[in-house]
Amino acid sequence: MGQSVILTGFMGTGKTAVGQLVARRLGLPFVDMDAEIEAQAGKPVREIFGEEGEAAFRRMENQLCEELATGRLRSELAEGAVIATGGGALINPENRSLMSQRGLVICLDTSPDEILRRLGDEATRPLLDVNDPRAEIERLLSARREAYEAIAWHIDTTELSVEQTVRRVVSLVEAVSLAVRYPGGTYEIGLGSGLLNHVGGALRATGIPPGTRVAIVSNDVVAPLYGAQVEEALRGSGLRPFLCVIPDGETHKNLNTATSLYKQLLANGLDRDGVVLSLGGGVTGDIAGFVAATFMRGIQFAQTPTSLLAMVDASVGGKTGVDLPEGKNLVGAFKQPACVTIDPAVLATLRRDELRSGMAEVIKHGVIGDRALFIELAERGRTWTADAGLEAITADQIAQALRVKIDIVEKDPYEQGRRAVLNLGHTVGHALETLSRFTLRHGEAVSIGMVAAARIAVTMGLAERSMTERLEGALAGWGLPVRCAIPGRSRLETNAVWGAMGHDKKRRRGRLRWVLPSKIGEVTIRDDVGKEVVLGVLRDMGAT
């Protein structure tokens, strides 16, 4: 039986008007539960209330919920439908459970004054046939608050037009959901345009109760753009957010920044029941995750990545950490998120150089395990221009890159073996980042590192030279560097790069572990790469 969309909430919140348009947009039949009950009973809801009482009407609702949930109502609904419930239909826990099994339940919310305005002459509905309809609206909302709060997904329609509400509903319905399994649990990655408005629902869907305190950890670039929007989304789902802002950039990914966050959490009253929500790129996610893993010995954590690099890589897999002067990510912890919410629409405000940097990681995933993705990106790179923005990458390509990483981290959640392949390009890349004092972006460094790894593979007889040429062409097409150099430095010594690699945390028993591509879509891990081979490749790439 197909999945349905169930719209519920108080009268006047827009369930019927929104539901009809959503049904049209999705090509699904529409069911108005009140209208269905009237058709079955042969009389209006007002008469059912007047002649048989509210209890009889609620029994009819319960029976209809059973018929809808089991597909017995009508055969044309078997492949899914958009269902608008009555305002009190899902107050009954049994009905909520039945409809949740049928599909996605979304609660529409509206302020009492707006409800009264929208109802107009309809304010004489059975439950509002009283002297003071507004006071009765407030009383009923208060009585139903707990039941409505039990529903994860909410949209406040008070200041939204019907079309705006429809777009938010459709964004939830059309979102891609990718499950990530790890020892002890599973979390969902939600991917879709507009999902930033539903961050609160994503958290609530994991079982986080209303009233939970949520620390939004963001940086001084992203917070002004999206901080208020995320706070509103969290409040709309009954959560209590506050914003913590840290400086932007890899140079601030250190223990001092972590300490400043601990103090902000304490000052805002976050306790062990709270949640840390990362809103930013990979650096923000790494610090926020590390703080969540260590604050009060660990609290819940969620990711809302805003850079392409973080979307396809840093936000997935549970690795968190901070840097030391000697190298990247030398202090850290594994902290699996409760959920990851990815809204590609935020890439519209991402700087073009950062977008390009993120493409290096997407290409990397193609080299590791998705030849078709690599070919697609290489072709697109031929027509890419420096002023291209959001259209540079599609949600489908982001999902493809994510599936490569998910497959790997599920098989090796704590980097004991196969997961190391995700470090393709990182051995040289991290060394270059450190030597540049992080003026070289992570994706740019990984791009150079991937070329170095490919050339080492050719030198060792593990790959054909044509593979390296294809890789360099794809990276260069996106404007990524393929020479061993740091902007602003006239010389880069091979011995300096070798020395910086000495602090690589991937070393085992004093030997560097190299991820080497043998062909597009396949890589291998080796620890027998000689120093002279590495230095020779670096010299060929422009180091001295």
Secondary structure as GFF3:
##gff-version 3
##sequence-region A 1 544
A	DSSP	beta_strand	4	9	.	.	.	ID=ss1
A	DSSP	alpha_helix	15	26	.	.	.	ID=ss2
A	DSSP	beta_strand	30	32	.	.	.	ID=ss3
A	DSSP	alpha_helix	33	41	.	.	.	ID=ss4
A	DSSP	alpha_helix	45	52	.	.	.	ID=ss5
A	DSSP	alpha_helix	54	70	.	.	.	ID=ss6
A	DSSP	three_ten_helix	75	77	.	.	.	ID=ss7
A	DSSP	beta_strand	82	84	.	.	.	ID=ss8
A	DSSP	three_ten_helix	89	91	.	.	.	ID=ss9
A	DSSP	alpha_helix	93	102	.	.	.	ID=ss10
A	DSSP	beta_strand	103	109	.	.	.	ID=ss11
A	DSSP	alpha_helix	112	119	.	.	.	ID=ss12
A	DSSP	three_ten_helix	120	124	.	.	.	ID=ss13
A	DSSP	three_ten_helix	126	128	.	.	.	ID=ss14
A	DSSP	alpha_helix	133	149	.	.	.	ID=ss15
A	DSSP	beta_strand	153	156	.	.	.	ID=ss16
A	DSSP	alpha_helix	162	174	.	.	.	ID=ss17
A	DSSP	beta_strand	176	182	.	.	.	ID=ss18
A	DSSP	beta_strand	185	191	.	.	.	ID=ss19
A	DSSP	three_ten_helix	195	198	.	.	.	ID=ss20
A	DSSP	alpha_helix	199	205	.	.	.	ID=ss21
A	DSSP	beta_strand	213	219	.	.	.	ID=ss22
A	DSSP	pi_helix	223	227	.	.	.	ID=ss23
A	DSSP	alpha_helix	228	236	.	.	.	ID=ss24
A	DSSP	beta_strand	240	246	.	.	.	ID=ss25
A	DSSP	three_ten_helix	250	252	.	.	.	ID=ss26
A	DSSP	alpha_helix	255	267	.	.	.	ID=ss27
A	DSSP	beta_strand	275	280	.	.	.	ID=ss28
A	DSSP	alpha_helix	282	294	.	.	.	ID=ss29
A	DSSP	three_ten_helix	295	297	.	.	.	ID=ss30
A	DSSP	beta_strand	300	305	.	.	.	ID=ss31
A	DSSP	alpha_helix	308	309	.	.	.	ID=ss32
A	DSSP	pi_helix	310	314	.	.	.	ID=ss33
A	DSSP	beta_strand	319	324	.	.	.	ID=ss34
A	DSSP	beta_strand	327	334	.	.	.	ID=ss35
A	DSSP	beta_strand	339	342	.	.	.	ID=ss36
A	DSSP	three_ten_helix	344	349	.	.	.	ID=ss37
A	DSSP	alpha_helix	352	369	.	.	.	ID=ss38
A	DSSP	alpha_helix	371	381	.	.	.	ID=ss39
A	DSSP	three_ten_helix	390	392	.	.	.	ID=ss40
A	DSSP	alpha_helix	395	411	.	.	.	ID=ss41
A	DSSP	three_ten_helix	418	423	.	.	.	ID=ss42
A	DSSP	alpha_helix	426	435	.	.	.	ID=ss43
A	DSSP	alpha_helix	442	459	.	.	.	ID=ss44
A	DSSP	alpha_helix	465	477	.	.	.	ID=ss45
A	DSSP	alpha_helix	494	501	.	.	.	ID=ss46
A	DSSP	beta_strand	514	519	.	.	.	ID=ss47
A	DSSP	beta_strand	522	526	.	.	.	ID=ss48
A	DSSP	alpha_helix	531	540	.	.	.	ID=ss49
###
